[in-house]
Amino acid sequence: MNHGQLFRDACDGASIAEVAKVLDDPKQADILDPADRVMLDYAEKITYTPHDMGKTDIERLRRVGFSEENIVDIIAAAVYRNFANSINYAFGHVEQNPEGPEELNAAIQRLKKKIRG
């Protein structure tokens, strides 16, 4: 599945550069609205510091307009991807050279370096 293309389609045909900017710095990406940013903040927090999650995190999602169903979807999508990625890493099934535009692959590599420190 080409998530980048799906994302570009959902953003009215955003350019590769605009999608790459989301990976580089979601808070500065023009194609994201405030609700998108809150959702990404939530997904990042549940991924890296799930022990710090609290009621205020859910409230932030509600305040930007997400319904209860949306919130369940956001949580399920984030934790499922974390779970699936962990399984893939455990079995060594991690694609090292994903296909796609070079500009987007470069942004993915920068993100990986940022995550790994």
JOTA-V447156 format. One line per field, one symbol per residue. ss: DSSP state (H for helix, E for strand, L for the rest). phi: phi as a letter, one per 40 degrees, with the letter a starting at -180 (. if undefined). burial: 1 if it has 9 or more other C-alpha atoms within 8 Angstrom, else 0. A space follows every 50 residues. Layout:
ss: ???
phi: ???
burial: ???
This chain:
ss: LLHHHHHHHHLLLLLHHHHHHHHHLHHHLLLLLHHHHHHHHHHHHHHHLH HHLLHHHHHHHHHLLLLHHHHHHHHHHHHHHHHHHHHHHHHLLLLLLLLL LHHHHHHHHHHHHHHHL
phi: .ccdccccccbfgdcdccccccccadcbcccccdcdccccccccccccbc cccacccccdcccchccccdcccccccccccccccccccccgcbccbcci cdcccccccccdccccg
burial: 00000011100001010111111101001001001011110111111010 00100011011101010000100110011001000001100000000000 00111011011000000
